[in-house]
Each structure stands twice: as C-alpha cells, then as structure tokens.
C-alpha cells in the first residue's frame, strides 16, 4: 500500500514534523478526550497515524495496553512529539532575511 509521505515544498511544517516523528514515542489526544501513547509507526499527510506498543487512557482514567492502533486524522485533537525534534531542520530559516515589503520601509526617511 502506497502512502503519501512527500515532504516537498507543498507540505506544511506540522505535517513534515509528524513524518519526522515516525519511530519515536508520541502521545495523541483525540477529540473525545482519549489519549494514546506509543511508538509512531507510520503517518499520513491527513494525520492518520499507526502506533505500536500503545498505552490507551480512556476519559474516565482507565488504562489499557494495546499492541497496535490506527487513528483517523480527523479525530486527532493534538499530538505531543519528542522534544528533540525542536531542533529539526524544518525550523531553520530558509534563506536571506526579511520580506522587504511595504511594512519594512514604513517610517524610514
């Protein structure tokens, strides 16, 4: 099965960060309040994700261990990724300086 995992110019930074998180332990909270913490096996551009070795926490606090989970991207509220990814190359500035638009010259005489 082919999965769209291109990280070219057309893909946003959050999606690229999600793909970079593959192979790392992530925590995902769904809109329902349920949380899943496990190793991110695979992710798609629409935020569909597969986790392995999962700890599931229900809204009422019950905890279960699951071997494998697939979560639909449209149900995801947020994803916590490892801190080490804050130094990922996608957060570096790409090129020379500021915009130079109208606001850049405002107030200069």
N, CA, C and O atoms as a Tinker XYZ file with bonds, in Angstrom:
   436  protein
     1  N      0.838000   -1.169000    0.000000    73     2
     2  CA     0.000000    0.000000    0.000000    64     1     3
     3  C      0.886000    1.237000    0.000000    63     2     4     5
     4  O      1.733000    1.393000    0.879000    81     3
     5  N      0.699000    2.101000   -0.963000    73     3     6
     6  CA     1.479000    3.330000   -1.050000    64     5     7
     7  C      0.847000    4.404000   -0.177000    63     6     8     9
     8  O     -0.369000    4.593000   -0.178000    81     7
     9  N      1.691000    5.096000    0.562000    73     7    10
    10  CA     1.221000    6.151000    1.451000    64     9    11
    11  C      1.879000    7.451000    1.022000    63    10    12    13
    12  O      3.079000    7.491000    0.753000    81    11
    13  N      1.085000    8.516000    0.960000    73    11    14
    14  CA     1.618000    9.817000    0.578000    64    13    15
    15  C      2.470000   10.367000    1.716000    63    14    16    17
    16  O      1.942000   10.816000    2.733000    81    15
    17  N      3.778000   10.331000    1.542000    73    15    18
    18  CA     4.657000   10.837000    2.596000    64    17    19
    19  C      5.637000   11.859000    2.044000    63    18    20    21
    20  O      6.715000   12.042000    2.609000    81    19
    21  N      5.288000   12.522000    0.962000    73    19    22
    22  CA     6.194000   13.511000    0.409000    64    21    23
    23  C      6.348000   14.658000    1.384000    63    22    24    25
    24  O      5.381000   15.101000    2.004000    81    23
    25  N      7.567000   15.130000    1.512000    73    23    26
    26  CA     7.821000   16.267000    2.380000    64    25    27
    27  C      8.422000   17.397000    1.557000    63    26    28    29
    28  O      9.344000   18.080000    2.001000    81    27
    29  N      7.899000   17.583000    0.374000    73    27    30
    30  CA     8.369000   18.644000   -0.500000    64    29    31
    31  C      7.835000   19.985000   -0.066000    63    30    32    33
    32  O      7.329000   20.139000    1.046000    81    31
    33  N      7.950000   20.964000   -0.958000    73    31    34
    34  CA     7.534000   22.318000   -0.639000    64    33    35
    35  C      6.044000   22.438000   -0.355000    63    34    36    37
    36  O      5.642000   23.303000    0.422000    81    35
    37  N      5.212000   21.594000   -0.962000    73    35    38
    38  CA     3.780000   21.717000   -0.815000    64    37    39
    39  C      3.233000   21.230000    0.509000    63    38    40    41
    40  O      2.043000   21.406000    0.768000    81    39
    41  N      4.050000   20.624000    1.363000    73    39    42
    42  CA     3.582000   20.062000    2.623000    64    41    43
    43  C      3.944000   21.020000    3.754000    63    42    44    45
    44  O      5.067000   21.521000    3.815000    81    43
    45  N      2.993000   21.270000    4.647000    73    43    46
    46  CA     3.197000   22.234000    5.722000    64    45    47
    47  C      4.176000   21.714000    6.776000    63    46    48    49
    48  O      4.463000   20.519000    6.839000    81    47
    49  N      4.677000   22.622000    7.591000    73    47    50
    50  CA     5.639000   22.271000    8.637000    64    49    51
    51  C      5.051000   21.273000    9.640000    63    50    52    53
    52  O      5.748000   20.324000   10.000000    81    51
    53  N      3.800000   21.434000   10.116000    73    51    54
    54  CA     3.272000   20.430000   11.050000    64    53    55
    55  C      3.230000   19.016000   10.467000    63    54    56    57
    56  O      3.501000   18.047000   11.176000    81    55
    57  N      2.895000   18.893000    9.193000    73    55    58
    58  CA     2.854000   17.572000    8.557000    64    57    59
    59  C      4.271000   17.018000    8.432000    63    58    60    61
    60  O      4.487000   15.828000    8.657000    81    59
    61  N      5.224000   17.853000    8.080000    73    59    62
    62  CA     6.614000   17.403000    7.989000    64    61    63
    63  C      7.122000   16.962000    9.356000    63    62    64    65
    64  O      7.843000   15.971000    9.465000    81    63
    65  N      6.743000   17.703000   10.405000    73    63    66
    66  CA     7.129000   17.334000   11.766000    64    65    67
    67  C      6.520000   15.990000   12.159000    63    66    68    69
    68  O      7.172000   15.174000   12.810000    81    67
    69  N      5.274000   15.763000   11.763000    73    67    70
    70  CA     4.620000   14.483000   12.042000    64    69    71
    71  C      5.389000   13.335000   11.393000    63    70    72    73
    72  O      5.615000   12.304000   12.028000    81    71
    73  N      5.789000   13.504000   10.138000    73    71    74
    74  CA     6.557000   12.461000    9.451000    64    73    75
    75  C      7.925000   12.249000   10.114000    63    74    76    77
    76  O      8.402000   11.117000   10.195000    81    75
    77  N      8.554000   13.324000   10.583000    73    75    78
    78  CA     9.841000   13.208000   11.274000    64    77    79
    79  C      9.705000   12.447000   12.587000    63    78    80    81
    80  O     10.678000   11.874000   13.077000    81    79
    81  N      8.507000   12.440000   13.158000    73    79    82
    82  CA     8.265000   11.784000   14.448000    64    81    83
    83  C      8.149000   10.271000   14.331000    63    82    84    85
    84  O      8.118000    9.578000   15.348000    81    83
    85  N      8.083000    9.746000   13.112000    73    83    86
    86  CA     7.950000    8.300000   12.927000    64    85    87
    87  C      9.138000    7.586000   13.565000    63    86    88    89
    88  O     10.290000    7.982000   13.387000    81    87
    89  N      8.837000    6.531000   14.308000    73    87    90
    90  CA     9.868000    5.777000   15.005000    64    89    91
    91  C     10.098000    6.248000   16.433000    63    90    92    93
    92  O     10.858000    5.629000   17.177000    81    91
    93  N      9.448000    7.338000   16.822000    73    91    94
    94  CA     9.600000    7.887000   18.167000    64    93    95
    95  C      8.302000    7.712000   18.955000    63    94    96    97
    96  O      7.237000    7.494000   18.378000    81    95
    97  N      8.405000    7.809000   20.266000    73    95    98
    98  CA     7.228000    7.703000   21.129000    64    97    99
    99  C      6.488000    9.038000   21.118000    63    98   100   101
   100  O      7.071000   10.086000   21.393000    81    99
   101  N      5.202000    8.984000   20.799000    73    99   102
   102  CA     4.354000   10.174000   20.730000    64   101   103
   103  C      3.094000    9.943000   21.552000    63   102   104   105
   104  O      2.690000    8.804000   21.785000    81   103
   105  N      2.482000   11.034000   21.985000    73   103   106
   106  CA     1.204000   10.982000   22.681000    64   105   107
   107  C      0.177000   11.691000   21.817000    63   106   108   109
   108  O      0.412000   12.805000   21.349000    81   107
   109  N     -0.966000   11.042000   21.607000    73   107   110
   110  CA    -2.017000   11.602000   20.758000    64   109   111
   111  C     -3.305000   11.673000   21.558000    63   110   112   113
   112  O     -3.734000   10.687000   22.157000    81   111
   113  N     -3.921000   12.854000   21.562000    73   111   114
   114  CA    -5.228000   13.003000   22.198000    64   113   115
   115  C     -6.267000   13.191000   21.109000    63   114   116   117
   116  O     -6.080000   13.979000   20.182000    81   115
   117  N     -7.366000   12.458000   21.232000    73   115   118
   118  CA    -8.460000   12.566000   20.278000    64   117   119
   119  C     -9.466000   13.610000   20.746000    63   118   120   121
   120  O     -9.424000   14.051000   21.895000    81   119
   121  N    -10.361000   13.999000   19.863000    73   119   122
   122  CA   -11.411000   14.963000   20.205000    64   121   123
   123  C    -12.302000   14.471000   21.334000    63   122   124   125
   124  O    -12.920000   15.275000   22.032000    81   123
   125  N    -12.374000   13.169000   21.517000    73   123   126
   126  CA   -13.214000   12.574000   22.562000    64   125   127
   127  C    -12.555000   12.634000   23.938000    63   126   128   129
   128  O    -13.205000   12.334000   24.940000    81   127
   129  N    -11.274000   13.017000   24.006000    73   127   130
   130  CA   -10.558000   13.083000   25.273000    64   129   131
   131  C     -9.729000   11.853000   25.568000    63   130   132   133
   132  O     -9.009000   11.833000   26.567000    81   131
   133  N     -9.803000   10.830000   24.741000    73   131   134
   134  CA    -8.994000    9.624000   24.917000    64   133   135
   135  C     -7.555000    9.931000   24.506000    63   134   136   137
   136  O     -7.322000   10.717000   23.588000    81   135
   137  N     -6.590000    9.309000   25.190000    73   135   138
   138  CA    -5.191000    9.503000   24.818000    64   137   139
   139  C     -4.536000    8.165000   24.491000    63   138   140   141
   140  O     -4.853000    7.133000   25.082000    81   139
   141  N     -3.624000    8.215000   23.545000    73   139   142
   142  CA    -2.854000    7.056000   23.100000    64   141   143
   143  C     -1.386000    7.457000   23.128000    63   142   144   145
   144  O     -1.013000    8.489000   22.570000    81   143
   145  N     -0.549000    6.648000   23.776000    73   143   146
   146  CA     0.894000    6.900000   23.808000    64   145   147
   147  C      1.596000    5.642000   23.338000    63   146   148   149
   148  O      1.429000    4.564000   23.909000    81   147
   149  N      2.392000    5.803000   22.276000    73   147   150
   150  CA     3.105000    4.664000   21.734000    64   149   151
   151  C      4.095000    5.094000   20.674000    63   150   152   153
   152  O      4.268000    6.284000   20.412000    81   151
   153  N      4.741000    4.116000   20.070000    73   151   154
   154  CA     5.713000    4.389000   19.019000    64   153   155
   155  C      4.980000    4.645000   17.714000    63   154   156   157
   156  O      4.185000    3.821000   17.263000    81   155
   157  N      5.257000    5.803000   17.109000    73   155   158
   158  CA     4.617000    6.176000   15.846000    64   157   159
   159  C      5.226000    5.343000   14.727000    63   158   160   161
   160  O      6.381000    5.539000   14.349000    81   159
   161  N      4.443000    4.423000   14.209000    73   159   162
   162  CA     4.912000    3.510000   13.176000    64   161   163
   163  C      4.838000    4.155000   11.802000    63   162   164   165
   164  O      5.774000    4.057000   11.009000    81   163
   165  N      3.716000    4.817000   11.525000    73   163   166
   166  CA     3.501000    5.401000   10.204000    64   165   167
   167  C      2.531000    6.560000   10.325000    63   166   168   169
   168  O      1.632000    6.540000   11.166000    81   167
   169  N      2.715000    7.577000    9.479000    73   167   170
   170  CA     1.803000    8.715000    9.465000    64   169   171
   171  C      1.524000    9.116000    8.023000    63   170   172   173
   172  O      2.322000    8.860000    7.121000    81   171
   173  N      0.383000    9.745000    7.828000    73   171   174
   174  CA    -0.026000   10.203000    6.508000    64   173   175
   175  C     -0.232000   11.709000    6.553000    63   174   176   177
   176  O     -0.359000   12.295000    7.628000    81   175
   177  N     -0.264000   12.333000    5.380000    73   175   178
   178  CA    -0.426000   13.782000    5.299000    64   177   179
   179  C     -1.744000   14.260000    5.899000    63   178   180   181
   180  O     -1.844000   15.413000    6.319000    81   179
   181  N     -2.749000   13.401000    5.946000    73   179   182
   182  CA    -4.043000   13.778000    6.529000    64   181   183
   183  C     -4.101000   13.474000    8.027000    63   182   184   185
   184  O     -5.180000   13.509000    8.620000    81   183
   185  N     -2.967000   13.179000    8.638000    73   183   186
   186  CA    -2.778000   12.926000   10.066000    64   185   187
   187  C     -3.284000   11.567000   10.521000    63   186   188   189
   188  O     -3.327000   11.316000   11.725000    81   187
   189  N     -3.670000   10.674000    9.605000    73   187   190
   190  CA    -3.922000    9.288000   10.003000    64   189   191
   191  C     -2.602000    8.736000   10.522000    63   190   192   193
   192  O     -1.557000    8.955000    9.910000    81   191
   193  N     -2.637000    8.020000   11.649000    73   191   194
   194  CA    -1.400000    7.503000   12.232000    64   193   195
   195  C     -1.577000    6.065000   12.688000    63   194   196   197
   196  O     -2.682000    5.633000   13.018000    81   195
   197  N     -0.469000    5.329000   12.700000    73   195   198
   198  CA    -0.426000    3.984000   13.262000    64   197   199
   199  C      0.575000    4.000000   14.409000    63   198   200   201
   200  O      1.692000    4.497000   14.264000    81   199
   201  N      0.162000    3.450000   15.553000    73   199   202
   202  CA     1.015000    3.358000   16.729000    64   201   203
   203  C      1.191000    1.895000   17.121000    63   202   204   205
   204  O      0.290000    1.080000   16.919000    81   203
   205  N      2.351000    1.566000   17.680000    73   203   206
   206  CA     2.577000    0.233000   18.240000    64   205   207
   207  C      2.968000    0.385000   19.708000    63   206   208   209
   208  O      3.380000    1.460000   20.142000    81   207
   209  N      2.833000   -0.704000   20.468000    73   207   210
   210  CA     3.142000   -0.712000   21.907000    64   209   211
   211  C      2.448000    0.457000   22.603000    63   210   212   213
   212  O      3.099000    1.327000   23.180000    81   211
   213  N      1.136000    0.460000   22.538000    73   211   214
   214  CA     0.327000    1.616000   22.924000    64   213   215
   215  C     -0.212000    1.491000   24.348000    63   214   216   217
   216  O     -0.651000    0.424000   24.776000    81   215
   217  N     -0.166000    2.610000   25.063000    73   215   218
   218  CA    -0.864000    2.749000   26.338000    64   217   219
   219  C     -2.066000    3.645000   26.074000    63   218   220   221
   220  O     -1.911000    4.813000   25.715000    81   219
   221  N     -3.256000    3.098000   26.251000    73   219   222
   222  CA    -4.507000    3.815000   25.996000    64   221   223
   223  C     -5.090000    4.268000   27.321000    63   222   224   225
   224  O     -5.199000    3.478000   28.259000    81   223
   225  N     -5.467000    5.540000   27.404000    73   223   226
   226  CA    -6.122000    6.064000   28.598000    64   225   227
   227  C     -7.493000    6.588000   28.199000    63   226   228   229
   228  O     -7.606000    7.510000   27.392000    81   227
   229  N     -8.538000    5.987000   28.776000    73   227   230
   230  CA    -9.912000    6.402000   28.488000    64   229   231
   231  C    -10.214000    7.709000   29.217000    63   230   232   233
   232  O     -9.442000    8.151000   30.068000    81   231
   233  N    -11.336000    8.315000   28.875000    73   231   234
   234  CA   -11.732000    9.577000   29.505000    64   233   235
   235  C    -11.916000    9.435000   31.009000    63   234   236   237
   236  O    -11.668000   10.377000   31.760000    81   235
   237  N    -12.349000    8.266000   31.446000    73   235   238
   238  CA   -12.580000    8.057000   32.882000    64   237   239
   239  C    -11.310000    7.631000   33.631000    63   238   240   241
   240  O    -11.367000    7.351000   34.828000    81   239
   241  N    -10.163000    7.580000   32.935000    73   239   242
   242  CA    -8.893000    7.276000   33.580000    64   241   243
   243  C     -8.450000    5.831000   33.501000    63   242   244   245
   244  O     -7.335000    5.509000   33.910000    81   243
   245  N     -9.302000    4.943000   32.980000    73   243   246
   246  CA    -8.904000    3.539000   32.834000    64   245   247
   247  C     -7.759000    3.434000   31.835000    63   246   248   249
   248  O     -7.762000    4.100000   30.801000    81   247
   249  N     -6.783000    2.592000   32.153000    73   247   250
   250  CA    -5.603000    2.434000   31.304000    64   249   251
   251  C     -5.571000    1.017000   30.750000    63   250   252   253
   252  O     -5.811000    0.053000   31.477000    81   251
   253  N     -5.272000    0.895000   29.455000    73   251   254
   254  CA    -5.153000   -0.409000   28.797000    64   253   255
   255  C     -3.888000   -0.428000   27.954000    63   254   256   257
   256  O     -3.409000    0.614000   27.507000    81   255
   257  N     -3.358000   -1.616000   27.745000    73   255   258
   258  CA    -2.207000   -1.803000   26.867000    64   257   259
   259  C     -2.703000   -2.408000   25.559000    63   258   260   261
   260  O     -3.435000   -3.397000   25.568000    81   259
   261  N     -2.308000   -1.818000   24.443000    73   259   262
   262  CA    -2.705000   -2.296000   23.118000    64   261   263
   263  C     -1.451000   -2.536000   22.286000    63   262   264   265
   264  O     -0.451000   -1.830000   22.419000    81   263
   265  N     -1.528000   -3.536000   21.435000    73   263   266
   266  CA    -0.372000   -3.873000   20.606000    64   265   267
   267  C     -0.230000   -2.932000   19.418000    63   266   268   269
   268  O      0.875000   -2.491000   19.099000    81   267
   269  N     -1.346000   -2.624000   18.763000    73   267   270
   270  CA    -1.310000   -1.851000   17.523000    64   269   271
   271  C     -2.598000   -1.046000   17.397000    63   270   272   273
   272  O     -3.681000   -1.568000   17.661000    81   271
   273  N     -2.492000    0.230000   16.992000    73   271   274
   274  CA    -3.666000    1.099000   16.862000    64   273   275
   275  C     -3.537000    1.931000   15.595000    63   274   276   277
   276  O     -2.448000    2.394000   15.255000    81   275
   277  N     -4.659000    2.119000   14.895000    73   275   278
   278  CA    -4.743000    3.048000   13.770000    64   277   279
   279  C     -5.724000    4.137000   14.164000    63   278   280   281
   280  O     -6.857000    3.841000   14.545000    81   279
   281  N     -5.301000    5.403000   14.078000    73   279   282
   282  CA    -6.160000    6.524000   14.451000    64   281   283
   283  C     -6.438000    7.395000   13.236000    63   282   284   285
   284  O     -5.539000    7.705000   12.454000    81   283
   285  N     -7.687000    7.779000   13.094000    73   283   286
   286  CA    -8.104000    8.624000   11.971000    64   285   287
   287  C     -7.690000   10.073000   12.238000    63   286   288   289
   288  O     -7.944000   10.611000   13.316000    81   287
   289  N     -7.062000   10.685000   11.262000    73   287   290
   290  CA    -6.528000   12.031000   11.427000    64   289   291
   291  C     -7.560000   13.087000   11.774000    63   290   292   293
   292  O     -7.256000   14.020000   12.517000    81   291
   293  N     -8.777000   12.961000   11.251000    73   291   294
   294  CA    -9.805000   13.968000   11.512000    64   293   295
   295  C    -10.298000   13.928000   12.954000    63   294   296   297
   296  O    -10.980000   14.854000   13.393000    81   295
   297  N     -9.969000   12.885000   13.691000    73   295   298
   298  CA   -10.381000   12.755000   15.093000    64   297   299
   299  C     -9.295000   13.216000   16.066000    63   298   300   301
   300  O     -9.520000   13.232000   17.276000    81   299
   301  N     -8.115000   13.593000   15.549000    73   299   302
   302  CA    -6.988000   13.987000   16.396000    64   301   303
   303  C     -7.157000   15.430000   16.866000    63   302   304   305
   304  O     -7.396000   16.331000   16.062000    81   303
   305  N     -7.030000   15.638000   18.179000    73   303   306
   306  CA    -7.042000   16.998000   18.741000    64   305   307
   307  C     -5.628000   17.568000   18.720000    63   306   308   309
   308  O     -5.414000   18.679000   18.236000    81   307
   309  N     -4.659000   16.812000   19.243000    73   307   310
   310  CA    -3.265000   17.244000   19.189000    64   309   311
   311  C     -2.339000   16.046000   19.345000    63   310   312   313
   312  O     -2.745000   14.972000   19.787000    81   311
   313  N     -1.076000   16.265000   18.967000    73   311   314
   314  CA    -0.044000   15.236000   19.076000    64   313   315
   315  C      1.154000   15.838000   19.803000    63   314   316   317
   316  O      1.620000   16.923000   19.457000    81   315
   317  N      1.644000   15.128000   20.809000    73   315   318
   318  CA     2.861000   15.539000   21.506000    64   317   319
   319  C      4.005000   14.719000   20.923000    63   318   320   321
   320  O      4.004000   13.490000   20.989000    81   319
   321  N      4.980000   15.420000   20.353000    73   319   322
   322  CA     6.131000   14.761000   19.730000    64   321   323
   323  C      7.349000   14.926000   20.642000    63   322   324   325
   324  O      7.328000   15.773000   21.535000    81   323
   325  N      8.411000   14.136000   20.439000    73   323   326
   326  CA     9.598000   14.241000   21.291000    64   325   327
   327  C     10.240000   15.634000   21.230000    63   326   328   329
   328  O     10.244000   16.278000   20.181000    81   327
   329  N     10.784000   16.090000   22.369000    73   327   330
   330  CA    11.429000   17.401000   22.453000    64   329   331
   331  C     12.610000   17.542000   21.505000    63   330   332   333
   332  O     12.899000   18.641000   21.032000    81   331
   333  N     13.295000   16.440000   21.223000    73   331   334
   334  CA    14.481000   16.523000   20.374000    64   333   335
   335  C     14.147000   17.034000   18.971000    63   334   336   337
   336  O     15.040000   17.497000   18.262000    81   335
   337  N     12.891000   16.960000   18.560000    73   335   338
   338  CA    12.516000   17.413000   17.220000    64   337   339
   339  C     12.414000   18.929000   17.121000    63   338   340   341
   340  O     12.216000   19.462000   16.029000    81   339
   341  N     12.546000   19.637000   18.248000    73   339   342
   342  CA    12.522000   21.097000   18.172000    64   341   343
   343  C     13.738000   21.625000   17.421000    63   342   344   345
   344  O     13.739000   22.777000   16.987000    81   343
   345  N     14.768000   20.807000   17.260000    73   343   346
   346  CA    15.966000   21.191000   16.514000    64   345   347
   347  C     15.952000   20.660000   15.085000    63   346   348   349
   348  O     16.984000   20.660000   14.414000    81   347
   349  N     14.797000   20.210000   14.618000    73   347   350
   350  CA    14.692000   19.664000   13.260000    64   349   351
   351  C     14.999000   20.751000   12.232000    63   350   352   353
   352  O     14.717000   21.926000   12.468000    81   351
   353  N     15.576000   20.364000   11.092000    73   351   354
   354  CA    15.980000   21.342000   10.079000    64   353   355
   355  C     14.828000   22.179000    9.532000    63   354   356   357
   356  O     15.058000   23.283000    9.038000    81   355
   357  N     13.610000   21.685000    9.609000    73   355   358
   358  CA    12.487000   22.439000    9.038000    64   357   359
   359  C     12.210000   23.732000    9.794000    63   358   360   361
   360  O     11.501000   24.601000    9.286000    81   359
   361  N     12.763000   23.874000   11.012000    73   359   362
   362  CA    12.559000   25.086000   11.791000    64   361   363
   363  C     13.651000   26.126000   11.567000    63   362   364   365
   364  O     13.574000   27.231000   12.103000    81   363
   365  N     14.655000   25.783000   10.789000    73   363   366
   366  CA    15.705000   26.736000   10.465000    64   365   367
   367  C     15.172000   27.715000    9.426000    63   366   368   369
   368  O     14.328000   27.361000    8.603000    81   367
   369  N     15.668000   28.940000    9.470000    73   367   370
   370  CA    15.260000   29.935000    8.475000    64   369   371
   371  C     15.800000   29.514000    7.114000    63   370   372   373
   372  O     16.951000   29.097000    6.985000    81   371
   373  N     14.947000   29.634000    6.110000    73   371   374
   374  CA    15.324000   29.183000    4.771000    64   373   375
   375  C     15.693000   30.351000    3.876000    63   374   376   377
   376  O     14.918000   30.668000    2.973000    81   375
   377  N     16.772000   30.980000    4.059000    73   375   378
   378  CA    17.131000   31.985000    3.093000    64   377   379
   379  C     17.312000   33.355000    3.702000    63   378   380   381
   380  O     17.231000   33.552000    4.914000    81   379
   381  N     17.559000   34.292000    2.808000    73   379   382
   382  CA    18.031000   35.593000    3.201000    64   381   383
   383  C     17.026000   36.563000    3.748000    63   382   384   385
   384  O     16.239000   37.133000    2.992000    81   383
   385  N     17.031000   36.757000    5.002000    73   383   386
   386  CA    16.438000   37.890000    5.665000    64   385   387
   387  C     14.957000   38.099000    5.537000    63   386   388   389
   388  O     14.198000   37.220000    5.127000    81   387
   389  N     14.573000   39.319000    5.912000    73   387   390
   390  CA    13.165000   39.688000    5.970000    64   389   391
   391  C     12.545000   39.908000    4.613000    63   390   392   393
   392  O     13.208000   39.822000    3.579000    81   391
   393  N     11.272000   40.191000    4.639000    73   391   394
   394  CA    10.491000   40.310000    3.420000    64   393   395
   395  C     10.835000   41.501000    2.560000    63   394   396   397
   396  O     10.904000   41.369000    1.338000    81   395
   397  N     11.055000   42.671000    3.156000    73   395   398
   398  CA    11.347000   43.851000    2.355000    64   397   399
   399  C     10.103000   44.445000    1.738000    63   398   400   401
   400  O     10.190000   45.230000    0.793000    81   399
   401  N      8.952000   44.084000    2.257000    73   399   402
   402  CA     7.689000   44.623000    1.754000    64   401   403
   403  C      7.455000   46.032000    2.252000    63   402   404   405
   404  O      8.367000   46.670000    2.779000    81   403
   405  N      6.268000   46.508000    2.091000    73   403   406
   406  CA     5.918000   47.879000    2.437000    64   405   407
   407  C      6.143000   48.159000    3.926000    63   406   408   409
   408  O      6.623000   49.234000    4.285000    81   407
   409  N      5.806000   47.217000    4.780000    73   407   410
   410  CA     5.969000   47.418000    6.218000    64   409   411
   411  C      7.440000   47.545000    6.609000    63   410   412   413
   412  O      7.755000   48.190000    7.609000    81   411
   413  N      8.333000   46.949000    5.845000    73   411   414
   414  CA     9.755000   47.007000    6.163000    64   413   415
   415  C     10.320000   48.405000    5.968000    63   414   416   417
   416  O     11.319000   48.754000    6.596000    81   415
   417  N      9.710000   49.204000    5.122000    73   415   418
   418  CA    10.213000   50.551000    4.856000    64   417   419
   419  C      9.384000   51.618000    5.551000    63   418   420   421
   420  O      9.702000   52.803000    5.444000    81   419
   421  N      8.359000   51.241000    6.241000    73   419   422
   422  CA     7.471000   52.201000    6.897000    64   421   423
   423  C      8.238000   52.966000    7.969000    63   422   424   425
   424  O      8.921000   52.370000    8.802000    81   423
   425  N      8.122000   54.267000    7.942000    73   423   426
   426  CA     8.757000   55.098000    8.942000    64   425   427
   427  C     10.172000   55.522000    8.588000    63   426   428   429
   428  O     10.738000   56.362000    9.288000    81   427
   429  N     10.766000   54.984000    7.539000    73   427   430
   430  CA    12.118000   55.377000    7.135000    64   429   431
   431  C     12.038000   56.647000    6.300000    63   430   432   433
   432  O     11.140000   56.805000    5.472000    81   431
   433  N     12.978000   57.541000    6.525000    73   431   434
   434  CA    13.003000   58.773000    5.715000    64   433   435
   435  C     14.383000   59.046000    5.218000    63   434   436
   436  O     14.604000   60.036000    4.521000    81   435
